[in-house]
Amino acid sequence: MQSRLKELLDAGQTTFGTQLRFGSPGIAELFGHAGFDWIILDAEHAPQTPVGIQSQLQAIGNTPATPIVRLPKVDEEQIRLYLDMGAMGILAAFINTAEDAESGARACRYPPLGNRGWGPHRATQYGLQTNEYAEKINDLVMFIGLIETKEAVENIDAILAVEGMDTYILGPADLSISLGVPFDFENSTFQDAEQQVRDAARRAGKPAGIGLYRSPFELNTLQRATEAGYQVILVGGDELFLTHGCQQIKKLRTKL
């Protein structure tokens, strides 16, 4: 029982992850074998189902990648369900306050650190590893908050001070909209907010994370993220990569 994401972060290394929306176990397995350290299954913006997510978790289980489920908010019942299925982390949207962060962190962990109810099934290999799971999961599971509003930026020190709020991912699209500069990622208002959050992570001693807002197909994009000190870097996903591939073929056809 392990978490590649946590192992790498504990060692001070940079990690790269991706996000999947199409609900395909085959795609999930492919991305895991392709070298991504962690894989988000997006249940916020895509029509995922519990059965479909379990199938993708089983597929990712054949790879070294750490599976994470993304939810539209902190929802104790949904968190419990997906962790019981074997997810090793939860990414919750719109973490705006320390209270939001604490609710999410506690929902991911059993007492005395949290309030998660007991009942894992696939997570314990259907009962074959119950004792090991009970002993280790509070340390291995990760709660990750999406920082994507002006309110969250204003509260970022309190949010990152919460025990069990392990890291965050900056959501550039929603944050830029909230700041009044939609999709203008080079605007100083956005850049200042990004810097403010990154500085807070450094003060809290927690890894900084971001969803890339420049082309992930350019080496310079990855270099800028790593040189800025980000350790949790979200690099596109199935939708973006397939769209990019189709666009490339479309361009090539015009040259025939």
C-alpha positions as CSV (number, residue, x, y, z in Angstrom):
1,M,0.0,0.0,0.0
2,Q,1.6,3.2,-1.1
3,S,1.1,6.7,-2.6
4,R,3.6,7.7,-5.3
5,L,2.4,11.3,-5.0
6,K,3.0,11.5,-1.2
7,E,6.4,9.6,-1.5
8,L,7.7,12.1,-4.1
9,L,6.4,15.1,-2.2
10,D,7.9,13.9,1.1
11,A,11.2,13.5,-0.7
12,G,11.0,17.2,-1.9
13,Q,10.5,16.2,-5.6
14,T,8.3,17.7,-8.3
15,T,5.3,15.7,-9.4
16,F,3.2,15.8,-12.6
17,G,-0.4,14.8,-12.8
18,T,-3.3,14.9,-15.3
19,Q,-7.1,15.0,-15.2
20,L,-9.5,12.6,-16.9
21,R,-13.1,13.4,-17.9
22,F,-14.1,10.8,-20.5
23,G,-14.7,8.0,-17.9
24,S,-12.7,5.3,-19.8
25,P,-10.7,2.7,-17.8
26,G,-8.5,2.2,-20.8
27,I,-7.5,5.8,-21.0
28,A,-7.0,5.9,-17.2
29,E,-4.6,2.9,-17.4
30,L,-2.8,4.4,-20.4
31,F,-2.1,7.7,-18.6
32,G,-0.9,5.7,-15.6
33,H,1.6,3.7,-17.7
34,A,2.6,6.9,-19.5
35,G,4.5,8.2,-16.5
36,F,2.1,10.6,-14.7
37,D,2.6,10.5,-11.0
38,W,-1.0,11.1,-10.1
39,I,-4.3,11.1,-12.0
40,I,-7.4,13.1,-11.2
41,L,-10.8,11.6,-12.1
42,D,-13.0,14.6,-12.6
43,A,-16.4,14.2,-11.0
44,E,-17.0,17.9,-11.0
45,H,-17.1,18.9,-14.7
46,A,-17.8,15.5,-16.2
47,P,-20.7,13.0,-16.0
48,Q,-18.8,10.4,-13.9
49,T,-20.7,7.7,-12.0
50,P,-19.6,5.7,-9.0
51,V,-19.4,2.5,-11.0
52,G,-17.4,4.3,-13.7
53,I,-15.0,5.8,-11.2
54,Q,-14.4,2.4,-9.6
55,S,-13.6,0.9,-13.0
56,Q,-11.0,3.7,-13.5
57,L,-9.6,3.2,-10.1
58,Q,-9.1,-0.5,-10.9
59,A,-7.3,0.5,-14.1
60,I,-5.0,3.0,-12.4
61,G,-4.3,0.3,-9.8
62,N,-2.3,-1.5,-12.5
63,T,0.1,1.4,-12.7
64,P,2.3,3.4,-10.3
65,A,0.1,6.5,-10.5
66,T,-1.8,7.8,-7.4
67,P,-5.6,8.1,-8.1
68,I,-7.4,11.2,-6.9
69,V,-11.1,12.0,-7.3
70,R,-12.2,15.6,-7.9
71,L,-15.4,16.7,-6.3
72,P,-17.4,20.0,-6.8
73,K,-17.3,20.7,-3.0
74,V,-16.5,19.1,0.3
75,D,-19.1,16.3,0.5
76,E,-18.5,13.8,3.4
77,E,-20.6,11.1,1.8
78,Q,-18.9,11.3,-1.6
79,I,-15.5,11.5,0.0
80,R,-16.1,8.4,2.0
81,L,-17.5,6.5,-1.0
82,Y,-14.6,7.2,-3.3
83,L,-11.9,6.6,-0.6
84,D,-13.7,3.3,0.2
85,M,-13.3,2.4,-3.5
86,G,-9.5,3.0,-3.2
87,A,-8.9,6.6,-4.1
88,M,-5.8,7.8,-2.4
89,G,-6.7,11.5,-2.4
90,I,-9.6,13.9,-2.8
91,L,-9.4,17.2,-4.7
92,A,-12.3,19.5,-3.6
93,A,-13.3,22.6,-5.5
94,F,-13.8,26.1,-4.1
95,I,-11.9,25.8,-0.8
96,N,-12.5,29.4,0.3
97,T,-12.0,29.3,4.0
98,A,-10.1,27.5,6.7
99,E,-13.4,25.9,7.7
100,D,-13.8,24.4,4.2
101,A,-10.3,23.0,4.4
102,E,-10.8,21.5,7.8
103,S,-14.0,19.9,6.8
104,G,-12.3,18.3,3.8
105,A,-9.3,17.2,5.7
106,R,-11.3,15.6,8.5
107,A,-13.6,13.8,6.0
108,C,-10.6,12.0,4.6
109,R,-9.4,10.6,7.9
110,Y,-10.6,8.3,10.6
111,P,-10.8,9.4,14.2
112,P,-9.1,10.8,16.1
113,L,-7.8,12.9,13.1
114,G,-11.1,13.1,11.4
115,N,-14.7,11.8,11.1
116,R,-14.5,9.3,8.3
117,G,-16.8,6.4,8.9
118,W,-15.4,2.9,8.6
119,G,-16.4,0.7,5.7
120,P,-13.7,0.4,3.0
121,H,-14.1,-2.4,0.5
122,R,-11.9,-2.3,-2.6
123,A,-9.5,0.0,-0.7
124,T,-8.6,-2.9,1.6
125,Q,-8.5,-5.4,-1.2
126,Y,-12.0,-6.5,-0.1
127,G,-10.8,-7.3,3.4
128,L,-7.5,-8.9,2.6
129,Q,-5.5,-5.9,3.9
130,T,-7.8,-4.5,6.5
131,N,-5.2,-4.1,9.2
132,E,-2.6,-2.5,7.0
133,Y,-5.1,-0.1,5.6
134,A,-6.4,0.9,9.1
135,E,-2.8,1.5,10.2
136,K,-1.5,3.5,7.3
137,I,-4.3,5.3,5.5
138,N,-4.5,8.4,7.7
139,D,-0.9,9.1,6.8
140,L,-1.1,8.2,3.2
141,V,-4.4,9.8,2.1
142,M,-4.2,13.4,0.8
143,F,-6.7,16.2,0.9
144,I,-6.1,18.8,-1.8
145,G,-8.0,22.0,-2.1
146,L,-8.7,23.9,-5.3
147,I,-7.8,27.6,-4.8
148,E,-9.9,29.5,-7.4
149,T,-11.5,32.6,-5.9
150,K,-10.5,36.0,-4.6
151,E,-11.9,34.9,-1.2
152,A,-9.6,31.9,-1.1
153,V,-6.6,34.1,-1.9
154,E,-7.5,36.5,0.9
155,N,-7.8,33.5,3.4
156,I,-4.9,31.5,2.0
157,D,-2.7,31.6,5.1
158,A,-5.5,30.3,7.3
159,I,-6.4,27.7,4.7
160,L,-2.9,26.3,4.4
161,A,-2.4,26.4,8.2
162,V,-5.1,23.6,8.5
163,E,-3.6,20.3,9.5
164,G,-4.5,17.7,6.9
165,M,-4.8,20.3,4.1
166,D,-1.8,18.6,2.4
167,T,-1.4,20.8,-0.7
168,Y,-3.4,22.8,-3.1
169,I,-3.9,23.3,-6.8
170,L,-4.4,26.8,-8.1
171,G,-7.4,26.9,-10.6
172,P,-6.4,29.6,-13.0
173,A,-9.6,29.9,-15.0
174,D,-12.0,30.4,-12.1
175,L,-9.5,32.5,-10.2
176,S,-9.0,34.9,-13.1
177,I,-12.8,35.2,-13.4
178,S,-13.2,35.8,-9.7
179,L,-10.5,38.5,-9.8
180,G,-12.2,40.3,-12.7
181,V,-9.7,39.5,-15.3
182,P,-11.2,36.5,-17.0
183,F,-8.5,34.3,-18.8
184,D,-6.0,37.2,-18.7
185,F,-3.4,35.1,-17.0
186,E,-0.6,37.6,-17.7
187,N,-2.5,40.4,-16.0
188,S,-0.7,41.7,-12.9
189,T,-3.8,41.2,-10.8
190,F,-3.7,37.5,-11.5
191,Q,0.0,37.2,-11.3
192,D,0.1,38.9,-7.9
193,A,-2.6,36.6,-6.6
194,E,-0.7,33.6,-7.8
195,Q,2.4,34.8,-6.1
196,Q,0.5,35.5,-2.9
197,V,-0.7,31.9,-2.8
198,R,2.7,30.5,-3.6
199,D,4.3,32.6,-0.9
200,A,1.8,31.3,1.6
201,A,2.6,27.7,0.7
202,R,6.2,28.4,1.4
203,R,5.5,29.9,4.8
204,A,3.2,26.9,5.7
205,G,5.9,24.5,4.5
206,K,3.5,22.8,2.1
207,P,4.0,22.0,-1.6
208,A,2.6,24.5,-4.1
209,G,0.4,23.3,-6.9
210,I,-1.0,24.7,-10.1
211,G,-3.0,23.8,-13.2
212,L,-1.0,24.9,-16.1
213,Y,-2.5,27.8,-18.0
214,R,0.1,28.0,-20.8
215,S,0.5,25.2,-23.5
216,P,1.7,22.0,-21.8
217,F,3.2,21.0,-25.1
218,E,6.0,23.6,-24.7
219,L,9.1,22.8,-22.6
220,N,9.2,26.4,-21.5
221,T,5.8,26.0,-19.8
222,L,7.0,23.1,-17.6
223,Q,10.3,24.9,-16.9
224,R,8.5,28.1,-15.7
225,A,6.4,26.0,-13.3
226,T,9.3,24.1,-11.8
227,E,11.5,27.2,-11.6
228,A,8.7,29.0,-9.7
229,G,8.9,26.2,-7.1
230,Y,5.7,24.3,-8.0
231,Q,5.8,20.6,-6.9
232,V,2.2,19.6,-7.8
233,I,1.8,20.4,-11.5
234,L,-1.4,19.5,-13.3
235,V,-0.7,19.0,-17.0
236,G,-3.8,18.8,-19.2
237,G,-5.8,15.6,-19.6
238,D,-7.6,13.3,-21.9
239,E,-9.8,16.0,-23.3
240,L,-7.0,18.5,-24.0
241,F,-4.6,15.9,-25.4
242,L,-7.2,14.4,-27.8
243,T,-8.3,17.8,-28.9
244,H,-4.7,18.8,-29.6
245,G,-4.1,15.6,-31.6
246,C,-7.2,16.2,-33.7
247,Q,-6.2,19.8,-34.3
248,Q,-2.8,18.8,-35.4
249,I,-4.2,16.3,-38.0
250,K,-6.6,19.0,-39.2
251,K,-3.7,21.4,-39.8
252,L,-1.7,18.7,-41.6
253,R,-4.6,18.0,-44.0
254,T,-4.5,21.5,-45.2
255,K,-1.0,21.0,-46.4
256,L,-1.7,18.0,-48.5
